[in-house]
Amino acid sequence: MILLQFCAVRLGILSYCGLKPSSASKRAVSLAMARPSSSLSDFREVFAKAKHIAIVTGAGVSAESGVPTFQGADGYWRKWQAQRLATPEAFARNPSRVWEFYHYRREVMLTKSPNPAHIAIAECEARLSKQGRHVVVITQNIDELHKRAGSRNLLEIHGSLFKTRCTNCGSVVENYDSPICPALAGKGAPDVDVEDAGIPVEQLPRCHQKNCTGLLRPHVVWFGETLDSNILTEVEKELDLCDLCLVVGTSSVVYPAAMFAPQVAARGVPVAEFNMETTPATTSFSFHFQGPCGSTLPPALARHKTEIIS
Ligand SMILES: [Zn+2]
């Protein structure tokens, strides 16, 4: 139910921002093939010809690095449903609690590394760029593992755990400090019995811009918030240009792939899904490769015999 509400909110936001998910989805369904191919050699033929590849990634890619996704059965931090902490209302009510949650997530990331799926994507981008071909990653993940793997052409539609935004002046700043402020040192343990630290708001992360000491918040998109319209414009441009789209580690009925991939499929462009399971949208796509994307993606994106590298 909550997931449905979440999708409805996101759909509304995207419609408002100019994307046309519902009509595209309907067209995609009407054009649906009976069954997507899972032939790697057929995919490789398409991949070898593609000049502009859009790769949409979601929580499944992070999960394979051991990153808590706070979805489904994993959806709690302490006794709270994570989705209820990721709201502007929760932050206004209890900024210490929300910062503890995000501080925990930042600190966890210090112990995690990109997995073979992240690395295969980054290597593909670097290799194809030398051939005058273009790869872009459109991710809903906020953990920066794509960046750490070496992806450069990256659209982080939900923001980043490692950026802050000032609630006063609005400035967005990269921040990799550990801890992010002295008062949060050692805080954020996920155990259900741990109480809120109740950190006074003036001791939470504060802005360092000139003449501003405003309260900082994580630069991530919370439930009920709109996505950055500049980033969405970029996403739209990439989806219009791409001649191959990969959907990796995210269900194609759940945002964002539910928006993006059917839109691409509807104009006859091949879409390849790499995911743990099939979904009703899978039949809209040309290819489906089932299993952990850390296993399925590297052979799919490896150098093709026709590639000439100078
Ligand atoms: Zn500020």
py3Dmol code that shows the C-alpha trace and the ligand (Angstrom):
import py3Dmol

protein = """\
ATOM      1  CA  MET A   1       0.000   0.000   0.000  1.00  0.00           C
ATOM      2  CA  ILE A   2       2.762   2.364   0.959  1.00  0.00           C
ATOM      3  CA  LEU A   3       4.640   1.408  -2.171  1.00  0.00           C
ATOM      4  CA  LEU A   4       1.603   2.167  -4.274  1.00  0.00           C
ATOM      5  CA  GLN A   5       1.205   5.519  -2.589  1.00  0.00           C
ATOM      6  CA  PHE A   6       4.863   6.206  -3.186  1.00  0.00           C
ATOM      7  CA  CYS A   7       4.535   5.363  -6.868  1.00  0.00           C
ATOM      8  CA  ALA A   8       1.443   7.503  -7.173  1.00  0.00           C
ATOM      9  CA  VAL A   9       3.276  10.454  -5.689  1.00  0.00           C
ATOM     10  CA  ARG A  10       6.227   9.935  -7.990  1.00  0.00           C
ATOM     11  CA  LEU A  11       4.012   9.490 -11.032  1.00  0.00           C
ATOM     12  CA  GLY A  12       2.260  12.729 -10.227  1.00  0.00           C
ATOM     13  CA  ILE A  13       5.514  14.554  -9.855  1.00  0.00           C
ATOM     14  CA  LEU A  14       6.883  13.219 -13.108  1.00  0.00           C
ATOM     15  CA  SER A  15       3.720  14.024 -15.002  1.00  0.00           C
ATOM     16  CA  TYR A  16       3.972  17.516 -13.665  1.00  0.00           C
ATOM     17  CA  CYS A  17       7.566  17.719 -14.812  1.00  0.00           C
ATOM     18  CA  GLY A  18       6.646  16.938 -18.375  1.00  0.00           C
ATOM     19  CA  LEU A  19       7.288  13.216 -18.664  1.00  0.00           C
ATOM     20  CA  LYS A  20       4.359  11.259 -20.008  1.00  0.00           C
ATOM     21  CA  PRO A  21       4.485   7.955 -18.202  1.00  0.00           C
ATOM     22  CA  SER A  22       0.939   6.750 -18.490  1.00  0.00           C
ATOM     23  CA  SER A  23       0.516   7.085 -22.253  1.00  0.00           C
ATOM     24  CA  ALA A  24       4.010   5.736 -22.877  1.00  0.00           C
ATOM     25  CA  SER A  25       3.323   2.777 -20.627  1.00  0.00           C
ATOM     26  CA  LYS A  26       0.086   2.039 -22.422  1.00  0.00           C
ATOM     27  CA  ARG A  27       1.802   2.183 -25.819  1.00  0.00           C
ATOM     28  CA  ALA A  28       4.548  -0.068 -24.509  1.00  0.00           C
ATOM     29  CA  VAL A  29       2.005  -2.614 -23.337  1.00  0.00           C
ATOM     30  CA  SER A  30       0.193  -2.518 -26.669  1.00  0.00           C
ATOM     31  CA  LEU A  31       3.465  -3.112 -28.509  1.00  0.00           C
ATOM     32  CA  ALA A  32       4.458  -5.827 -26.096  1.00  0.00           C
ATOM     33  CA  MET A  33       6.101  -8.888 -27.445  1.00  0.00           C
ATOM     34  CA  ALA A  34       4.966 -12.225 -26.140  1.00  0.00           C
ATOM     35  CA  ARG A  35       8.214 -12.888 -24.361  1.00  0.00           C
ATOM     36  CA  PRO A  36      11.556 -11.118 -24.052  1.00  0.00           C
ATOM     37  CA  SER A  37      14.682 -12.908 -25.198  1.00  0.00           C
ATOM     38  CA  SER A  38      17.277 -14.080 -22.744  1.00  0.00           C
ATOM     39  CA  SER A  39      19.817 -14.824 -25.449  1.00  0.00           C
ATOM     40  CA  LEU A  40      23.100 -13.221 -24.501  1.00  0.00           C
ATOM     41  CA  SER A  41      24.477 -13.527 -28.035  1.00  0.00           C
ATOM     42  CA  ASP A  42      21.424 -11.714 -29.452  1.00  0.00           C
ATOM     43  CA  PHE A  43      21.831  -8.964 -26.859  1.00  0.00           C
ATOM     44  CA  ARG A  44      25.510  -8.699 -27.730  1.00  0.00           C
ATOM     45  CA  GLU A  45      24.669  -8.058 -31.369  1.00  0.00           C
ATOM     46  CA  VAL A  46      22.406  -5.161 -30.377  1.00  0.00           C
ATOM     47  CA  PHE A  47      24.955  -3.892 -27.852  1.00  0.00           C
ATOM     48  CA  ALA A  48      27.731  -3.931 -30.475  1.00  0.00           C
ATOM     49  CA  LYS A  49      25.764  -1.545 -32.691  1.00  0.00           C
ATOM     50  CA  ALA A  50      24.486   0.821 -29.979  1.00  0.00           C
ATOM     51  CA  LYS A  51      25.929   4.335 -30.046  1.00  0.00           C
ATOM     52  CA  HIS A  52      24.054   5.816 -27.111  1.00  0.00           C
ATOM     53  CA  ILE A  53      23.266   3.573 -24.158  1.00  0.00           C
ATOM     54  CA  ALA A  54      21.134   4.640 -21.179  1.00  0.00           C
ATOM     55  CA  ILE A  55      21.484   2.466 -18.081  1.00  0.00           C
ATOM     56  CA  VAL A  56      18.768   2.871 -15.440  1.00  0.00           C
ATOM     57  CA  THR A  57      19.823   1.429 -12.081  1.00  0.00           C
ATOM     58  CA  GLY A  58      18.072   0.842  -8.797  1.00  0.00           C
ATOM     59  CA  ALA A  59      18.373  -0.617  -5.331  1.00  0.00           C
ATOM     60  CA  GLY A  60      19.217  -4.132  -6.499  1.00  0.00           C
ATOM     61  CA  VAL A  61      22.646  -2.974  -7.679  1.00  0.00           C
ATOM     62  CA  SER A  62      23.410  -1.505  -4.252  1.00  0.00           C
ATOM     63  CA  ALA A  63      21.996  -4.512  -2.415  1.00  0.00           C
ATOM     64  CA  GLU A  64      24.621  -6.715  -4.062  1.00  0.00           C
ATOM     65  CA  SER A  65      27.272  -4.564  -2.366  1.00  0.00           C
ATOM     66  CA  GLY A  66      25.582  -5.218   0.986  1.00  0.00           C
ATOM     67  CA  VAL A  67      24.091  -1.737   1.196  1.00  0.00           C
ATOM     68  CA  PRO A  68      20.865  -1.694   3.228  1.00  0.00           C
ATOM     69  CA  THR A  69      18.146  -0.588   0.832  1.00  0.00           C
ATOM     70  CA  PHE A  70      15.455   0.102   3.460  1.00  0.00           C
ATOM     71  CA  GLN A  71      12.849  -1.457   1.210  1.00  0.00           C
ATOM     72  CA  GLY A  72      10.556  -4.415   1.789  1.00  0.00           C
ATOM     73  CA  ALA A  73      11.540  -6.594   4.752  1.00  0.00           C
ATOM     74  CA  ASP A  74      14.648  -4.443   5.142  1.00  0.00           C
ATOM     75  CA  GLY A  75      12.527  -1.323   5.540  1.00  0.00           C
ATOM     76  CA  TYR A  76      13.102  -0.436   9.174  1.00  0.00           C
ATOM     77  CA  TRP A  77      15.689   1.603  11.051  1.00  0.00           C
ATOM     78  CA  ARG A  78      15.263   1.143  14.789  1.00  0.00           C
ATOM     79  CA  LYS A  79      11.509   0.899  15.296  1.00  0.00           C
ATOM     80  CA  TRP A  80      10.597   3.244  12.467  1.00  0.00           C
ATOM     81  CA  GLN A  81       9.734   2.459   8.912  1.00  0.00           C
ATOM     82  CA  ALA A  82      12.508   4.132   6.923  1.00  0.00           C
ATOM     83  CA  GLN A  83      10.048   5.714   4.517  1.00  0.00           C
ATOM     84  CA  ARG A  84       8.508   7.608   7.414  1.00  0.00           C
ATOM     85  CA  LEU A  85      11.885   9.126   8.290  1.00  0.00           C
ATOM     86  CA  ALA A  86      12.608  10.176   4.715  1.00  0.00           C
ATOM     87  CA  THR A  87      10.143  13.049   4.675  1.00  0.00           C
ATOM     88  CA  PRO A  88      10.421  16.802   5.189  1.00  0.00           C
ATOM     89  CA  GLU A  89       7.831  16.501   7.966  1.00  0.00           C
ATOM     90  CA  ALA A  90       9.944  13.973   9.894  1.00  0.00           C
ATOM     91  CA  PHE A  91      12.967  16.275   9.575  1.00  0.00           C
ATOM     92  CA  ALA A  92      10.995  19.293  10.779  1.00  0.00           C
ATOM     93  CA  ARG A  93       9.657  17.314  13.740  1.00  0.00           C
ATOM     94  CA  ASN A  94      12.881  15.648  14.819  1.00  0.00           C
ATOM     95  CA  PRO A  95      15.995  16.699  12.882  1.00  0.00           C
ATOM     96  CA  SER A  96      18.260  14.835  15.296  1.00  0.00           C
ATOM     97  CA  ARG A  97      16.519  11.517  14.600  1.00  0.00           C
ATOM     98  CA  VAL A  98      16.614  11.999  10.832  1.00  0.00           C
ATOM     99  CA  TRP A  99      20.271  13.038  10.902  1.00  0.00           C
ATOM    100  CA  GLU A 100      21.112   9.983  13.038  1.00  0.00           C
ATOM    101  CA  PHE A 101      19.467   7.815  10.377  1.00  0.00           C
ATOM    102  CA  TYR A 102      21.416   9.450   7.533  1.00  0.00           C
ATOM    103  CA  HIS A 103      24.636   9.552   9.530  1.00  0.00           C
ATOM    104  CA  TYR A 104      24.267   5.794  10.008  1.00  0.00           C
ATOM    105  CA  ARG A 105      23.784   5.319   6.264  1.00  0.00           C
ATOM    106  CA  ARG A 106      26.828   7.461   5.427  1.00  0.00           C
ATOM    107  CA  GLU A 107      29.016   5.576   7.899  1.00  0.00           C
ATOM    108  CA  VAL A 108      27.827   2.199   6.564  1.00  0.00           C
ATOM    109  CA  MET A 109      28.988   3.258   3.109  1.00  0.00           C
ATOM    110  CA  LEU A 110      32.570   3.553   4.377  1.00  0.00           C
ATOM    111  CA  THR A 111      32.551  -0.242   4.710  1.00  0.00           C
ATOM    112  CA  LYS A 112      31.030  -0.983   1.268  1.00  0.00           C
ATOM    113  CA  SER A 113      32.526  -1.154  -2.205  1.00  0.00           C
ATOM    114  CA  PRO A 114      31.294  -1.166  -5.790  1.00  0.00           C
ATOM    115  CA  ASN A 115      30.463  -4.671  -7.003  1.00  0.00           C
ATOM    116  CA  PRO A 116      31.054  -6.259 -10.427  1.00  0.00           C
ATOM    117  CA  ALA A 117      27.872  -4.660 -11.829  1.00  0.00           C
ATOM    118  CA  HIS A 118      29.032  -1.121 -10.929  1.00  0.00           C
ATOM    119  CA  ILE A 119      32.481  -1.888 -12.304  1.00  0.00           C
ATOM    120  CA  ALA A 120      31.179  -3.390 -15.560  1.00  0.00           C
ATOM    121  CA  ILE A 121      29.072  -0.262 -16.167  1.00  0.00           C
ATOM    122  CA  ALA A 122      31.962   2.104 -15.473  1.00  0.00           C
ATOM    123  CA  GLU A 123      34.398   0.117 -17.621  1.00  0.00           C
ATOM    124  CA  CYS A 124      31.876   0.031 -20.455  1.00  0.00           C
ATOM    125  CA  GLU A 125      31.487   3.813 -20.334  1.00  0.00           C
ATOM    126  CA  ALA A 126      35.248   4.392 -20.389  1.00  0.00           C
ATOM    127  CA  ARG A 127      35.824   1.912 -23.208  1.00  0.00           C
ATOM    128  CA  LEU A 128      32.956   3.046 -25.424  1.00  0.00           C
ATOM    129  CA  SER A 129      33.827   6.717 -24.998  1.00  0.00           C
ATOM    130  CA  LYS A 130      37.124   5.974 -26.798  1.00  0.00           C
ATOM    131  CA  GLN A 131      35.028   4.721 -29.716  1.00  0.00           C
ATOM    132  CA  GLY A 132      32.902   7.873 -29.810  1.00  0.00           C
ATOM    133  CA  ARG A 133      30.006   6.054 -28.159  1.00  0.00           C
ATOM    134  CA  HIS A 134      28.042   7.335 -25.212  1.00  0.00           C
ATOM    135  CA  VAL A 135      26.949   5.659 -21.956  1.00  0.00           C
ATOM    136  CA  VAL A 136      24.881   7.406 -19.289  1.00  0.00           C
ATOM    137  CA  VAL A 137      23.824   6.023 -15.908  1.00  0.00           C
ATOM    138  CA  ILE A 138      20.493   7.173 -14.539  1.00  0.00           C
ATOM    139  CA  THR A 139      20.309   5.999 -10.932  1.00  0.00           C
ATOM    140  CA  GLN A 140      17.922   6.234  -8.041  1.00  0.00           C
ATOM    141  CA  ASN A 141      20.681   5.101  -5.677  1.00  0.00           C
ATOM    142  CA  ILE A 142      22.122   7.692  -3.312  1.00  0.00           C
ATOM    143  CA  ASP A 143      25.219   5.797  -2.197  1.00  0.00           C
ATOM    144  CA  GLU A 144      27.634   7.041  -4.908  1.00  0.00           C
ATOM    145  CA  LEU A 145      28.858   3.512  -5.675  1.00  0.00           C
ATOM    146  CA  HIS A 146      28.597   4.214  -9.415  1.00  0.00           C
ATOM    147  CA  LYS A 147      30.823   7.251  -8.970  1.00  0.00           C
ATOM    148  CA  ARG A 148      33.312   5.278  -6.891  1.00  0.00           C
ATOM    149  CA  ALA A 149      33.391   2.580  -9.587  1.00  0.00           C
ATOM    150  CA  GLY A 150      34.396   5.273 -12.107  1.00  0.00           C
ATOM    151  CA  SER A 151      31.128   6.205 -13.847  1.00  0.00           C
ATOM    152  CA  ARG A 152      31.397   9.822 -15.010  1.00  0.00           C
ATOM    153  CA  ASN A 153      28.225  10.358 -16.989  1.00  0.00           C
ATOM    154  CA  LEU A 154      25.872  10.001 -14.071  1.00  0.00           C
ATOM    155  CA  LEU A 155      22.429  11.365 -13.261  1.00  0.00           C
ATOM    156  CA  GLU A 156      21.609  10.805  -9.584  1.00  0.00           C
ATOM    157  CA  ILE A 157      17.900  11.498  -9.647  1.00  0.00           C
ATOM    158  CA  HIS A 158      17.439  11.039  -5.890  1.00  0.00           C
ATOM    159  CA  GLY A 159      20.517  13.013  -4.837  1.00  0.00           C
ATOM    160  CA  SER A 160      23.383  11.726  -2.722  1.00  0.00           C
ATOM    161  CA  LEU A 161      24.119  10.721   0.859  1.00  0.00           C
ATOM    162  CA  PHE A 162      27.336  12.683   0.451  1.00  0.00           C
ATOM    163  CA  LYS A 163      25.836  16.041  -0.393  1.00  0.00           C
ATOM    164  CA  THR A 164      24.182  18.469   1.988  1.00  0.00           C
ATOM    165  CA  ARG A 165      21.745  21.267   1.292  1.00  0.00           C
ATOM    166  CA  CYS A 166      21.326  24.312   3.498  1.00  0.00           C
ATOM    167  CA  THR A 167      17.768  24.822   4.701  1.00  0.00           C
ATOM    168  CA  ASN A 168      18.501  28.552   4.855  1.00  0.00           C
ATOM    169  CA  CYS A 169      20.549  29.564   1.790  1.00  0.00           C
ATOM    170  CA  GLY A 170      19.938  26.445  -0.323  1.00  0.00           C
ATOM    171  CA  SER A 171      23.575  25.818  -1.182  1.00  0.00           C
ATOM    172  CA  VAL A 172      24.425  22.232  -2.090  1.00  0.00           C
ATOM    173  CA  VAL A 173      27.858  21.019  -1.015  1.00  0.00           C
ATOM    174  CA  GLU A 174      29.722  17.708  -1.250  1.00  0.00           C
ATOM    175  CA  ASN A 175      30.528  16.362   2.193  1.00  0.00           C
ATOM    176  CA  TYR A 176      32.497  13.190   2.962  1.00  0.00           C
ATOM    177  CA  ASP A 177      33.314  14.009   6.603  1.00  0.00           C
ATOM    178  CA  SER A 178      33.148  11.135   9.072  1.00  0.00           C
ATOM    179  CA  PRO A 179      31.461  11.917  11.347  1.00  0.00           C
ATOM    180  CA  ILE A 180      29.672  14.731   9.589  1.00  0.00           C
ATOM    181  CA  CYS A 181      29.727  16.725  12.858  1.00  0.00           C
ATOM    182  CA  PRO A 182      31.135  16.003  16.343  1.00  0.00           C
ATOM    183  CA  ALA A 183      27.716  15.555  17.964  1.00  0.00           C
ATOM    184  CA  LEU A 184      26.846  12.678  15.609  1.00  0.00           C
ATOM    185  CA  ALA A 185      30.053  10.732  16.362  1.00  0.00           C
ATOM    186  CA  GLY A 186      29.092   7.225  17.453  1.00  0.00           C
ATOM    187  CA  LYS A 187      25.385   7.913  16.942  1.00  0.00           C
ATOM    188  CA  GLY A 188      22.913   6.264  14.578  1.00  0.00           C
ATOM    189  CA  ALA A 189      23.083   2.647  15.754  1.00  0.00           C
ATOM    190  CA  PRO A 190      20.163   0.842  14.133  1.00  0.00           C
ATOM    191  CA  ASP A 191      19.209  -1.265  17.207  1.00  0.00           C
ATOM    192  CA  VAL A 192      15.552  -1.001  18.139  1.00  0.00           C
ATOM    193  CA  ASP A 193      16.435  -0.362  21.780  1.00  0.00           C
ATOM    194  CA  VAL A 194      18.609   2.694  21.078  1.00  0.00           C
ATOM    195  CA  GLU A 195      16.960   5.971  22.005  1.00  0.00           C
ATOM    196  CA  ASP A 196      17.196   9.143  19.948  1.00  0.00           C
ATOM    197  CA  ALA A 197      20.312  11.107  20.796  1.00  0.00           C
ATOM    198  CA  GLY A 198      18.215  14.262  21.052  1.00  0.00           C
ATOM    199  CA  ILE A 199      21.045  16.368  19.658  1.00  0.00           C
ATOM    200  CA  PRO A 200      20.256  20.093  19.942  1.00  0.00           C
ATOM    201  CA  VAL A 201      19.609  21.563  16.521  1.00  0.00           C
ATOM    202  CA  GLU A 202      22.546  23.978  16.781  1.00  0.00           C
ATOM    203  CA  GLN A 203      24.919  20.978  17.137  1.00  0.00           C
ATOM    204  CA  LEU A 204      23.626  19.237  14.009  1.00  0.00           C
ATOM    205  CA  PRO A 205      25.424  19.872  10.685  1.00  0.00           C
ATOM    206  CA  ARG A 206      25.425  23.604   9.914  1.00  0.00           C
ATOM    207  CA  CYS A 207      26.140  25.633   6.801  1.00  0.00           C
ATOM    208  CA  HIS A 208      29.642  27.053   6.286  1.00  0.00           C
ATOM    209  CA  GLN A 209      28.729  29.545   3.575  1.00  0.00           C
ATOM    210  CA  LYS A 210      29.617  33.149   4.313  1.00  0.00           C
ATOM    211  CA  ASN A 211      27.130  34.802   6.676  1.00  0.00           C
ATOM    212  CA  CYS A 212      25.059  31.635   6.944  1.00  0.00           C
ATOM    213  CA  THR A 213      24.908  29.082   9.729  1.00  0.00           C
ATOM    214  CA  GLY A 214      21.681  27.453   8.565  1.00  0.00           C
ATOM    215  CA  LEU A 215      20.764  23.883   9.409  1.00  0.00           C
ATOM    216  CA  LEU A 216      21.926  21.417   6.753  1.00  0.00           C
ATOM    217  CA  ARG A 217      19.870  18.490   5.523  1.00  0.00           C
ATOM    218  CA  PRO A 218      20.834  15.532   3.369  1.00  0.00           C
ATOM    219  CA  HIS A 219      20.619  16.463  -0.340  1.00  0.00           C
ATOM    220  CA  VAL A 220      18.329  13.556  -1.126  1.00  0.00           C
ATOM    221  CA  VAL A 221      14.818  13.542  -2.518  1.00  0.00           C
ATOM    222  CA  TRP A 222      12.385  12.688   0.248  1.00  0.00           C
ATOM    223  CA  PHE A 223       8.895  11.281  -0.099  1.00  0.00           C
ATOM    224  CA  GLY A 224       6.493  13.978  -1.199  1.00  0.00           C
ATOM    225  CA  GLU A 225       9.254  16.134  -2.691  1.00  0.00           C
ATOM    226  CA  THR A 226       9.730  16.991  -6.345  1.00  0.00           C
ATOM    227  CA  LEU A 227      12.712  15.802  -8.289  1.00  0.00           C
ATOM    228  CA  ASP A 228      15.236  18.302  -9.568  1.00  0.00           C
ATOM    229  CA  SER A 229      13.770  19.603 -12.825  1.00  0.00           C
ATOM    230  CA  ASN A 230      17.210  20.174 -14.369  1.00  0.00           C
ATOM    231  CA  ILE A 231      18.121  16.542 -13.807  1.00  0.00           C
ATOM    232  CA  LEU A 232      14.772  15.382 -15.178  1.00  0.00           C
ATOM    233  CA  THR A 233      15.351  17.457 -18.305  1.00  0.00           C
ATOM    234  CA  GLU A 234      18.699  15.707 -18.735  1.00  0.00           C
ATOM    235  CA  VAL A 235      17.058  12.322 -18.193  1.00  0.00           C
ATOM    236  CA  GLU A 236      14.427  13.101 -20.811  1.00  0.00           C
ATOM    237  CA  LYS A 237      17.115  14.126 -23.284  1.00  0.00           C
ATOM    238  CA  GLU A 238      19.087  10.930 -22.740  1.00  0.00           C
ATOM    239  CA  LEU A 239      15.996   8.747 -23.077  1.00  0.00           C
ATOM    240  CA  ASP A 240      15.104  10.476 -26.346  1.00  0.00           C
ATOM    241  CA  LEU A 241      18.607   9.959 -27.738  1.00  0.00           C
ATOM    242  CA  CYS A 242      19.390   6.432 -26.583  1.00  0.00           C
ATOM    243  CA  ASP A 243      19.384   3.537 -29.007  1.00  0.00           C
ATOM    244  CA  LEU A 244      19.678   0.925 -26.247  1.00  0.00           C
ATOM    245  CA  CYS A 245      18.369   1.043 -22.683  1.00  0.00           C
ATOM    246  CA  LEU A 246      19.349  -1.227 -19.803  1.00  0.00           C
ATOM    247  CA  VAL A 247      17.283  -1.540 -16.651  1.00  0.00           C
ATOM    248  CA  VAL A 248      19.426  -2.942 -13.871  1.00  0.00           C
ATOM    249  CA  GLY A 249      18.486  -4.027 -10.366  1.00  0.00           C
ATOM    250  CA  THR A 250      15.095  -2.428 -10.264  1.00  0.00           C
ATOM    251  CA  SER A 251      11.654  -3.762 -10.945  1.00  0.00           C
ATOM    252  CA  SER A 252      10.153  -2.372 -14.119  1.00  0.00           C
ATOM    253  CA  VAL A 253       6.825  -1.776 -12.443  1.00  0.00           C
ATOM    254  CA  VAL A 254       8.368   0.384  -9.735  1.00  0.00           C
ATOM    255  CA  TYR A 255       9.625   3.893 -10.186  1.00  0.00           C
ATOM    256  CA  PRO A 256      11.893   4.985 -11.828  1.00  0.00           C
ATOM    257  CA  ALA A 257      12.152   2.207 -14.402  1.00  0.00           C
ATOM    258  CA  ALA A 258       8.368   2.184 -14.586  1.00  0.00           C
ATOM    259  CA  MET A 259       8.630   5.641 -16.098  1.00  0.00           C
ATOM    260  CA  PHE A 260      11.752   5.563 -18.106  1.00  0.00           C
ATOM    261  CA  ALA A 261      12.103   2.148 -19.710  1.00  0.00           C
ATOM    262  CA  PRO A 262       8.557   1.809 -21.122  1.00  0.00           C
ATOM    263  CA  GLN A 263       8.959   5.277 -22.620  1.00  0.00           C
ATOM    264  CA  VAL A 264      12.030   4.056 -24.479  1.00  0.00           C
ATOM    265  CA  ALA A 265      10.458   0.725 -25.458  1.00  0.00           C
ATOM    266  CA  ALA A 266       7.429   2.564 -26.839  1.00  0.00           C
ATOM    267  CA  ARG A 267       9.525   4.187 -29.566  1.00  0.00           C
ATOM    268  CA  GLY A 268      10.868   0.838 -30.653  1.00  0.00           C
ATOM    269  CA  VAL A 269      14.252   1.031 -28.935  1.00  0.00           C
ATOM    270  CA  PRO A 270      15.510  -2.223 -27.402  1.00  0.00           C
ATOM    271  CA  VAL A 271      15.311  -2.388 -23.609  1.00  0.00           C
ATOM    272  CA  ALA A 272      17.205  -5.065 -21.685  1.00  0.00           C
ATOM    273  CA  GLU A 273      16.261  -5.850 -18.126  1.00  0.00           C
ATOM    274  CA  PHE A 274      18.748  -7.318 -15.637  1.00  0.00           C
ATOM    275  CA  ASN A 275      16.883  -8.216 -12.507  1.00  0.00           C
ATOM    276  CA  MET A 276      16.217 -10.911  -9.943  1.00  0.00           C
ATOM    277  CA  GLU A 277      12.671 -11.463 -11.085  1.00  0.00           C
ATOM    278  CA  THR A 278      10.267 -10.830 -13.929  1.00  0.00           C
ATOM    279  CA  THR A 279       7.422  -8.345 -13.643  1.00  0.00           C
ATOM    280  CA  PRO A 280       4.353  -7.589 -15.745  1.00  0.00           C
ATOM    281  CA  ALA A 281       6.387  -4.890 -17.557  1.00  0.00           C
ATOM    282  CA  THR A 282       9.058  -7.386 -18.546  1.00  0.00           C
ATOM    283  CA  THR A 283       7.028  -8.453 -21.575  1.00  0.00           C
ATOM    284  CA  SER A 284       7.347  -4.899 -22.972  1.00  0.00           C
ATOM    285  CA  PHE A 285      11.079  -5.329 -23.287  1.00  0.00           C
ATOM    286  CA  SER A 286      13.362  -6.991 -25.807  1.00  0.00           C
ATOM    287  CA  PHE A 287      15.603  -8.799 -23.327  1.00  0.00           C
ATOM    288  CA  HIS A 288      15.399 -10.087 -19.799  1.00  0.00           C
ATOM    289  CA  PHE A 289      18.333 -11.560 -17.895  1.00  0.00           C
ATOM    290  CA  GLN A 290      17.327 -13.030 -14.583  1.00  0.00           C
ATOM    291  CA  GLY A 291      19.705 -13.291 -11.637  1.00  0.00           C
ATOM    292  CA  PRO A 292      22.101 -11.113  -9.640  1.00  0.00           C
ATOM    293  CA  CYS A 293      23.246  -8.288 -11.909  1.00  0.00           C
ATOM    294  CA  GLY A 294      26.805  -8.659 -10.587  1.00  0.00           C
ATOM    295  CA  SER A 295      26.804 -11.956 -12.486  1.00  0.00           C
ATOM    296  CA  THR A 296      24.632 -11.181 -15.503  1.00  0.00           C
ATOM    297  CA  LEU A 297      25.919  -7.726 -16.412  1.00  0.00           C
ATOM    298  CA  PRO A 298      29.717  -8.158 -16.781  1.00  0.00           C
ATOM    299  CA  PRO A 299      29.497 -10.682 -19.675  1.00  0.00           C
ATOM    300  CA  ALA A 300      26.784  -8.584 -21.319  1.00  0.00           C
ATOM    301  CA  LEU A 301      28.890  -5.396 -21.301  1.00  0.00           C
ATOM    302  CA  ALA A 302      32.298  -6.910 -21.916  1.00  0.00           C
ATOM    303  CA  ARG A 303      34.211  -5.895 -25.014  1.00  0.00           C
ATOM    304  CA  HIS A 304      32.561  -7.150 -28.180  1.00  0.00           C
ATOM    305  CA  LYS A 305      34.738  -8.757 -30.833  1.00  0.00           C
ATOM    306  CA  THR A 306      33.783  -6.035 -33.302  1.00  0.00           C
ATOM    307  CA  GLU A 307      34.973  -3.208 -31.037  1.00  0.00           C
ATOM    308  CA  ILE A 308      38.099  -1.471 -32.253  1.00  0.00           C
ATOM    309  CA  ILE A 309      40.098   0.214 -29.542  1.00  0.00           C
ATOM    310  CA  SER A 310      42.948   2.438 -30.594  1.00  0.00           C
TER     311      SER A 310
END
"""
ligand_1 = """\
1
ZN
Zn 23.488 28.286 4.164
"""
view = py3Dmol.view(width=600, height=400)
view.addModel(protein, "pdb")
view.setStyle({"model": 0}, {"cartoon": {"style": "trace"}})
view.addModel(ligand_1, "xyz")
view.setStyle({"model": 1}, {"stick": {}})
view.zoomTo()
view.show()
